[in-house]
Amino acid sequence: MSNEGLAFIVFSVGMLLLMGIGMNMGLALVLTGAGMAWVLGFWDTQLLAQNLVAGVDSFPLLAVPFFILAGELMNSGGISSRIITMAQAWVGHIRGGLGYVAIGAAVLMASMSGSALADTAALATILLPMMRQQGYPMHTSAGLIASGGIIAPIIPPSMPFVIYGVTTNTSISSLFISGIVPGLIMGAGLIVAWKWVLRDMKLPQGQPLPLKERLRATLKAFWAMLMPVIIIGGMKSGVFTPTEAAVVAAFYALVVALFVHREMKFVQVYGVLVRAAKTTSIVMFLCAGAQVASYMITLADLPSVLTAWLGPLVESPKLLMFVMMVVLVIIGTALDLTPTILIFAPVMLPIAVKAGIDPVYFGLMFVLNGAIGLITPPVGTVLNVVAGVGRISMHQVIKGVNPFLLTYVVILFFFVLFPQIVTAPVAWMR
């Protein structure tokens, strides 16, 4: 067997074994990359160290820690809770209203943080106890909140889009724009799915709040809703780049939390910074480890193997996209979103471009597929967050997420059939 074949076996089998024993994903990527280097005859500790540094030595990647910090400040400073309160004031009284509140709040919060885990944790912490108290089935409620949380990687600002753009050299601003319409469609799809799930439920129906109360709740959420306007408007007008937008978002959230809402004290800022730093370290170590593995994958010429497999489909772009989406759905059941982007996006994108597929459209589809993987068992990172926050079993969350997961898969392949839904708004915004 050739060295390239051995390298492929080391990578695939090594990743499966290390993931199976529960090893940290970043460390698993470093070890498999080192194993491939040994097999290929490129073993050099200096080379490994250089790739580790290169994986995080990127100006656009600075957006990641600042968006993470912005999300932490939103949750600690009362911004997230005001969004949920506003949504509840408008639709909380209707039958199954807390479900619609979860969907509306998920879409609004997605336009501020870009983190599925942060949004899901905030939604679950506030809404699951309320749903339990009003007699909502916990498995369905948890499944809905988990599904709403993964809108965050799609609607700008999105950390996965930043990572994808850096990894594949794709315009991050264009990726941000491409996520607006699909993100709204995901929210609309959840509304339809929730309405269908509600048909057999006996849930309470309250009295609508007076208009004065609704307007008061909306006014309290004004500073929260201004945040995405500043971020997206600033990038669209060219005032700042996506990386600078992340800094603006974090600074804005800090000012609102400390001086406008006054729900956070200066002494609490340290704890927020520590939590953001811990999350950032996890993401950045993934980026560093993936660079080692990606470099060895390139040396082993594994992309050409995948190209040979998918080459016959290049003449049929839609069929190629369909096959790629199926492959990524399978990958998403075992791999988290960030490592999926770091490992497979640089390999798959050249094939898609060769078939004439728009790189921004492919990026949106890639990230959307990976986001769906966040609620796909057995890994399902977002499912674990909901189960932990709601103190319910993973089995219940998986059972409850199924109708919403199916809805997302239908939307995904609808975009495969009609790519203009993604490409047309991007072209118009440009």
C-alpha positions as CSV (number, residue, x, y, z in Angstrom):
1,M,0.0,0.0,0.0
2,S,1.2,3.5,-0.8
3,N,2.2,6.1,1.8
4,E,-0.9,8.1,0.8
5,G,-3.2,5.2,1.3
6,L,-1.6,4.6,4.8
7,A,-2.0,8.3,5.6
8,F,-5.8,8.1,4.7
9,I,-6.2,5.0,7.0
10,V,-4.3,6.8,9.8
11,F,-6.5,9.8,9.5
12,S,-9.9,8.1,9.3
13,V,-9.2,5.3,11.7
14,G,-7.3,7.5,14.1
15,M,-10.0,10.1,14.3
16,L,-12.7,7.5,14.9
17,L,-10.7,5.8,17.6
18,L,-9.8,9.0,19.4
19,M,-13.3,10.4,19.2
20,G,-14.6,7.1,20.4
21,I,-12.6,7.3,23.6
22,G,-13.7,10.9,24.2
23,M,-10.5,12.7,23.5
24,N,-10.6,16.5,23.0
25,M,-11.2,17.1,19.3
26,G,-8.4,19.6,18.9
27,L,-5.9,17.2,20.4
28,A,-7.3,14.4,18.3
29,L,-6.6,16.4,15.1
30,V,-3.0,17.2,16.2
31,L,-2.3,13.5,16.9
32,T,-3.8,12.2,13.7
33,G,-1.9,14.9,11.8
34,A,1.3,13.9,13.5
35,G,0.6,10.2,12.6
36,M,0.1,11.2,9.0
37,A,3.4,13.1,9.0
38,W,5.2,10.0,10.3
39,V,3.7,7.8,7.6
40,L,4.4,10.3,4.9
41,G,8.0,10.8,6.0
42,F,7.5,14.4,6.9
43,W,8.0,14.0,10.6
44,D,9.4,17.3,11.9
45,T,8.4,18.8,15.3
46,Q,9.2,22.3,14.0
47,L,6.8,21.8,11.0
48,L,4.1,20.7,13.4
49,A,4.6,23.7,15.6
50,Q,4.6,26.1,12.6
51,N,1.3,24.7,11.5
52,L,-0.2,25.0,15.0
53,V,0.7,28.6,15.1
54,A,-0.5,29.2,11.5
55,G,-3.9,27.8,12.3
56,V,-4.6,30.7,14.6
57,D,-2.4,33.4,13.1
58,S,-5.1,35.2,11.2
59,F,-6.6,38.7,11.6
60,P,-10.1,37.7,10.5
61,L,-10.1,35.0,13.2
62,L,-9.9,37.8,15.8
63,A,-13.7,38.1,15.2
64,V,-14.2,34.8,17.0
65,P,-13.2,35.8,20.5
66,F,-15.0,39.1,20.3
67,F,-18.3,37.6,19.1
68,I,-18.0,35.0,21.9
69,L,-17.5,37.9,24.3
70,A,-20.5,39.7,22.9
71,G,-22.6,36.6,23.4
72,E,-21.5,36.3,27.1
73,L,-22.2,40.0,27.7
74,M,-25.6,39.7,26.1
75,N,-26.6,36.9,28.5
76,S,-25.1,38.5,31.6
77,G,-26.2,42.0,30.9
78,G,-29.9,41.4,30.3
79,I,-29.9,41.8,26.5
80,S,-31.1,38.3,25.8
81,S,-33.8,38.3,28.6
82,R,-35.2,41.6,27.2
83,I,-35.5,40.0,23.7
84,I,-37.4,37.0,25.1
85,T,-39.6,39.3,27.2
86,M,-40.5,41.4,24.2
87,A,-41.4,38.2,22.2
88,Q,-43.5,36.9,25.0
89,A,-45.4,40.2,25.3
90,W,-46.5,40.0,21.6
91,V,-47.2,36.3,21.1
92,G,-47.0,34.6,24.5
93,H,-50.7,34.6,25.1
94,I,-51.7,32.5,22.1
95,R,-52.0,28.7,22.3
96,G,-48.5,27.3,22.3
97,G,-47.3,30.9,22.5
98,L,-44.1,30.1,24.4
99,G,-43.0,28.0,21.4
100,Y,-43.5,31.0,19.1
101,V,-41.7,33.1,21.7
102,A,-38.7,30.7,21.5
103,I,-38.6,30.9,17.7
104,G,-38.9,34.7,17.6
105,A,-36.3,35.2,20.3
106,A,-34.0,32.7,18.6
107,V,-34.1,34.6,15.3
108,L,-33.5,38.0,17.0
109,M,-30.7,36.7,19.2
110,A,-29.1,35.0,16.2
111,S,-28.6,38.5,14.7
112,M,-26.5,39.5,17.7
113,S,-24.3,36.7,19.0
114,G,-23.6,34.2,16.1
115,S,-23.1,31.4,18.7
116,A,-25.5,28.4,18.7
117,L,-24.4,27.3,22.2
118,A,-24.8,30.8,23.8
119,D,-28.2,31.4,22.3
120,T,-29.5,27.9,23.2
121,A,-28.3,28.2,26.7
122,A,-30.0,31.6,27.2
123,L,-33.3,30.3,25.6
124,A,-33.3,27.1,27.6
125,T,-32.5,28.8,30.9
126,I,-35.3,31.3,30.7
127,L,-38.0,29.4,28.7
128,L,-37.8,25.7,29.7
129,P,-38.9,26.4,33.3
130,M,-41.8,28.5,32.0
131,M,-42.8,25.8,29.6
132,R,-42.6,23.1,32.3
133,Q,-44.8,25.2,34.6
134,Q,-47.5,25.7,31.9
135,G,-47.7,22.0,31.1
136,Y,-45.7,21.9,27.8
137,P,-44.3,18.5,26.9
138,M,-40.7,18.8,27.9
139,H,-39.2,16.7,25.1
140,T,-41.0,18.8,22.4
141,S,-40.1,22.1,24.1
142,A,-36.4,21.1,24.5
143,G,-36.3,19.9,20.8
144,L,-37.8,23.3,19.7
145,I,-35.3,25.4,21.7
146,A,-32.4,23.3,20.4
147,S,-33.6,23.7,16.9
148,G,-34.0,27.5,17.3
149,G,-30.5,27.8,18.7
150,I,-28.9,26.6,15.5
151,I,-30.3,29.6,13.5
152,A,-27.4,31.5,15.1
153,P,-24.7,30.1,12.8
154,I,-26.7,31.2,9.8
155,I,-28.0,34.7,10.5
156,P,-25.1,37.3,10.6
157,P,-23.0,37.8,12.6
158,S,-22.0,34.2,12.5
159,M,-18.8,32.7,13.9
160,P,-18.9,29.7,11.7
161,F,-19.0,32.0,8.6
162,V,-15.9,33.7,9.9
163,I,-14.1,30.4,10.3
164,Y,-15.3,29.2,6.9
165,G,-14.3,32.4,5.2
166,V,-10.8,32.3,6.8
167,T,-10.3,28.6,6.0
168,T,-11.4,28.8,2.3
169,N,-10.5,32.5,1.5
170,T,-14.2,33.3,0.8
171,S,-15.6,36.8,1.4
172,I,-16.9,36.9,5.0
173,S,-19.2,39.9,4.3
174,S,-20.8,38.0,1.4
175,L,-21.2,34.9,3.6
176,F,-22.9,37.1,6.2
177,I,-25.3,38.5,3.6
178,S,-26.1,35.0,2.2
179,G,-27.4,33.9,5.6
180,I,-30.1,36.5,6.1
181,V,-32.9,35.0,3.9
182,P,-32.1,31.3,4.8
183,G,-32.1,32.2,8.5
184,L,-35.5,33.7,8.2
185,I,-36.7,30.7,6.2
186,M,-35.5,28.5,9.0
187,G,-37.5,30.5,11.5
188,A,-40.6,30.3,9.3
189,G,-40.0,26.5,8.9
190,L,-39.9,26.1,12.7
191,I,-43.2,28.0,13.0
192,V,-44.9,25.6,10.6
193,A,-43.4,22.6,12.3
194,W,-44.4,23.9,15.8
195,K,-48.0,24.5,14.5
196,W,-48.1,21.0,13.3
197,V,-46.8,19.5,16.5
198,L,-49.3,21.6,18.5
199,R,-52.3,20.0,16.9
200,D,-52.7,17.2,19.5
201,M,-51.6,19.2,22.5
202,K,-53.9,20.7,25.1
203,L,-52.1,23.9,26.1
204,P,-53.4,27.0,28.0
205,Q,-54.3,30.1,26.1
206,G,-53.9,33.4,27.9
207,Q,-55.2,36.9,27.5
208,P,-53.2,39.3,25.3
209,L,-51.4,42.1,27.1
210,P,-52.6,45.7,26.5
211,L,-50.9,47.5,23.7
212,K,-49.3,49.8,26.3
213,E,-47.6,46.8,28.0
214,R,-46.4,45.4,24.6
215,L,-44.9,48.7,23.6
216,R,-43.2,49.0,27.0
217,A,-41.6,45.6,26.5
218,T,-40.5,46.6,23.0
219,L,-39.0,49.8,24.2
220,K,-37.0,48.0,26.9
221,A,-35.6,45.8,24.1
222,F,-34.7,48.8,21.9
223,W,-31.0,48.8,22.7
224,A,-30.9,45.0,22.1
225,M,-32.5,45.3,18.7
226,L,-30.3,48.2,17.7
227,M,-27.2,45.9,17.9
228,P,-27.8,43.9,14.7
229,V,-28.6,47.2,12.9
230,I,-25.3,48.7,13.9
231,I,-23.3,45.5,13.0
232,I,-24.9,44.7,9.7
233,G,-25.4,48.3,8.6
234,G,-21.7,49.1,9.5
235,M,-20.4,46.2,7.4
236,K,-22.8,46.9,4.5
237,S,-21.8,50.6,4.4
238,G,-18.1,49.7,4.6
239,V,-17.6,51.5,7.9
240,F,-15.9,48.4,9.4
241,T,-14.9,44.9,8.5
242,P,-16.4,41.7,10.0
243,T,-13.5,41.5,12.4
244,E,-14.0,45.1,13.5
245,A,-17.8,44.5,13.7
246,A,-17.1,41.8,16.3
247,V,-15.2,44.4,18.4
248,V,-18.0,46.9,18.0
249,A,-20.5,44.2,19.0
250,A,-18.6,43.3,22.2
251,F,-18.0,47.0,23.1
252,Y,-21.7,47.9,22.5
253,A,-22.9,44.9,24.6
254,L,-20.5,46.0,27.4
255,V,-21.8,49.6,27.4
256,V,-25.4,48.6,27.3
257,A,-25.0,46.0,30.1
258,L,-23.1,48.4,32.4
259,F,-24.6,51.8,31.7
260,V,-28.0,51.3,30.0
261,H,-29.6,48.2,31.5
262,R,-27.3,48.3,34.6
263,E,-27.8,44.6,35.1
264,M,-24.1,43.9,35.3
265,K,-21.6,45.4,37.7
266,F,-17.9,46.1,37.0
267,V,-16.9,43.3,39.3
268,Q,-18.8,40.8,37.1
269,V,-16.9,41.8,34.0
270,Y,-13.9,39.6,35.1
271,G,-16.1,36.5,35.2
272,V,-17.5,37.2,31.8
273,L,-14.0,37.7,30.3
274,V,-12.9,34.4,31.9
275,R,-15.9,32.5,30.4
276,A,-15.3,34.0,27.0
277,A,-11.6,33.2,27.2
278,K,-12.3,29.5,28.0
279,T,-14.7,29.2,25.1
280,T,-12.3,31.0,22.8
281,S,-9.4,28.7,23.8
282,I,-11.5,25.6,22.8
283,V,-12.3,27.1,19.4
284,M,-8.8,28.4,18.7
285,F,-7.2,25.1,19.6
286,L,-9.6,23.4,17.2
287,C,-8.4,25.8,14.5
288,A,-4.7,25.1,15.3
289,G,-5.2,21.3,15.4
290,A,-7.1,21.3,12.1
291,Q,-4.3,23.2,10.4
292,V,-1.9,20.4,11.2
293,A,-4.3,17.8,9.9
294,S,-5.2,19.9,6.8
295,Y,-1.6,20.4,5.9
296,M,-0.9,16.6,6.0
297,I,-4.1,15.9,4.1
298,T,-2.8,18.2,1.4
299,L,0.6,16.6,1.4
300,A,-1.1,13.2,1.1
301,D,-3.0,14.5,-1.9
302,L,-6.3,13.2,-0.4
303,P,-8.3,16.0,-2.1
304,S,-7.5,14.4,-5.4
305,V,-8.9,11.1,-4.2
306,L,-12.2,12.8,-3.3
307,T,-12.1,14.6,-6.6
308,A,-11.8,11.3,-8.4
309,W,-14.8,10.0,-6.6
310,L,-17.0,13.0,-7.2
311,G,-15.4,13.9,-10.6
312,P,-18.1,12.3,-12.7
313,L,-20.7,14.5,-11.0
314,V,-19.0,17.8,-11.9
315,E,-21.1,18.0,-15.1
316,S,-24.3,18.0,-13.0
317,P,-24.0,20.7,-10.3
318,K,-27.3,20.0,-8.5
319,L,-26.6,16.3,-8.3
320,L,-23.1,17.1,-7.0
321,M,-24.5,19.4,-4.4
322,F,-27.1,16.7,-3.4
323,V,-24.4,14.1,-2.9
324,M,-22.1,16.5,-1.0
325,M,-25.0,17.4,1.3
326,V,-25.8,13.8,2.0
327,V,-22.1,13.2,2.8
328,L,-22.0,16.2,5.1
329,V,-25.2,15.1,6.9
330,I,-23.5,11.8,7.7
331,I,-20.3,13.6,8.8
332,G,-22.4,15.9,11.0
333,T,-23.7,13.0,13.1
334,A,-20.2,12.4,14.4
335,L,-18.3,15.7,14.0
336,D,-19.0,19.2,15.4
337,L,-19.5,22.2,13.1
338,T,-16.1,23.8,13.6
339,P,-13.9,20.8,12.8
340,T,-16.2,19.9,9.9
341,I,-15.5,23.3,8.4
342,L,-11.7,23.2,9.1
343,I,-11.2,19.7,7.7
344,F,-13.7,19.3,4.8
345,A,-14.4,22.8,3.5
346,P,-11.0,23.3,1.9
347,V,-11.3,19.8,0.2
348,M,-14.9,20.2,-1.1
349,L,-14.9,23.8,-2.2
350,P,-12.5,23.4,-5.2
351,I,-14.7,20.6,-6.5
352,A,-17.8,22.7,-6.2
353,V,-16.2,25.7,-7.9
354,K,-15.0,23.4,-10.7
355,A,-18.6,22.4,-11.2
356,G,-19.6,26.1,-11.5
357,I,-21.2,26.3,-8.1
358,D,-21.0,29.8,-6.5
359,P,-18.5,29.7,-3.6
360,V,-20.6,31.9,-1.3
361,Y,-23.7,29.7,-2.0
362,F,-21.6,26.6,-1.2
363,G,-20.3,28.2,2.0
364,L,-23.9,28.9,3.2
365,M,-25.0,25.3,2.4
366,F,-21.9,23.9,4.0
367,V,-22.4,25.8,7.3
368,L,-26.2,25.2,7.2
369,N,-25.5,21.4,6.9
370,G,-23.0,21.6,9.8
371,A,-25.4,23.6,11.9
372,I,-28.0,20.8,11.4
373,G,-25.4,18.4,12.7
374,L,-25.5,20.3,16.0
375,I,-28.9,18.8,16.7
376,T,-28.2,15.4,15.1
377,P,-27.5,12.5,17.4
378,P,-25.3,10.9,18.6
379,V,-22.9,13.9,19.1
380,G,-25.4,16.8,18.8
381,T,-23.6,19.5,20.9
382,V,-26.7,21.7,21.2
383,L,-28.8,18.8,22.3
384,N,-26.3,18.3,25.2
385,V,-26.7,21.9,26.2
386,V,-30.5,21.7,26.3
387,A,-30.4,18.4,28.2
388,G,-28.0,19.9,30.7
389,V,-29.7,23.2,31.2
390,G,-33.2,21.6,31.3
391,R,-32.2,18.7,33.4
392,I,-33.9,16.2,31.1
393,S,-32.5,13.1,29.5
394,M,-30.7,13.1,26.2
395,H,-33.2,10.5,24.9
396,Q,-36.1,12.9,25.5
397,V,-34.4,15.8,23.7
398,I,-33.6,13.6,20.7
399,K,-37.2,12.4,20.6
400,G,-38.5,16.0,20.7
401,V,-36.1,17.4,18.1
402,N,-37.1,15.0,15.3
403,P,-39.9,17.0,13.6
404,F,-37.8,20.1,13.6
405,L,-34.8,18.2,12.4
406,L,-36.8,16.9,9.5
407,T,-38.0,20.4,8.7
408,Y,-34.4,21.6,8.4
409,V,-33.4,18.7,6.2
410,V,-36.3,19.6,3.8
411,I,-35.2,23.2,3.8
412,L,-31.6,22.2,3.1
413,F,-32.5,20.2,0.0
414,F,-35.0,22.8,-1.1
415,F,-32.0,25.2,-1.3
416,V,-30.2,22.5,-3.4
417,L,-33.0,22.6,-5.9
418,F,-33.4,26.4,-5.9
419,P,-30.0,28.0,-5.2
420,Q,-31.4,31.4,-6.4
421,I,-33.0,31.7,-3.0
422,V,-29.5,32.2,-1.6
423,T,-27.6,33.8,-4.5
424,A,-30.2,36.4,-5.6
425,P,-30.2,38.3,-2.3
426,V,-26.4,38.3,-2.2
427,A,-26.2,39.7,-5.7
428,W,-28.8,42.3,-4.9
429,M,-27.0,43.4,-1.7
430,R,-23.7,43.6,-3.5
